[in-house]
Amino acid sequence: MSSGLSNPSTFKRFRMWAEKNCIDPDLLKNIDFDAEFGKDLSYNEAIETALHKFPTVWRTEIMEDFESRPKQIIFIKELIPKIIEGEIQVTYRKSPKIGLYYVIENRFKQSRESSRLLIEFYRTDKINPAELGDEEARLAGIDSADRIRDLFKKWYGEPIPLLYRNWFKLKGFM
């Protein structure tokens, strides 16, 4: 079973979202949806990417709503205390992140500590993981660039795609 935008119904749903929420349908003619949005992106990741890459295409209220509404993001359990202590400043993901997120460690089972954690993404940079150095890996709470590349391979496959370095700050606890 295909997942993400590789699933035709998910891709169609995303295109319908784009048509419904754009300022002018003619603007969508300038976007190559197949080239701009990886087939491994989920529906929500595709929306985040669209809002980040093409901010002038979408209705203002869509942008404001998406940025102000907390979403959820998964971090491995070992990183959550480092987020709380302020030792982690970034996360590397296959899509840009914008706005507020609740941190969870598991999609199916929440821990008390992580379910109360709220972070805000304020900047994103596109990066080539092959060029990542140890210092950049440590920004994400991982000791070395080789270790973080091993994790990228596990999560994203090989070759590792270009990724986004998403900068965040701890907003508080809910």
Secondary structure, 3 states (H helix, E strand, C coil): CCCHHHCHHHHHHHHHHHHHHECCHHHHHHCCHHHHCCCCCCHHHHHHHHHHHCCCCECHHHHHHHHHCCEEEECCHHHHHHHHCCCCCEEEECCCCCEEEEEECCCCCCCHHHHCEEEEEEEEEEECHHHCCHHHHHHCCCCCHHHHHHHHHHHHCCCCCCEEEEEEEEEEEC
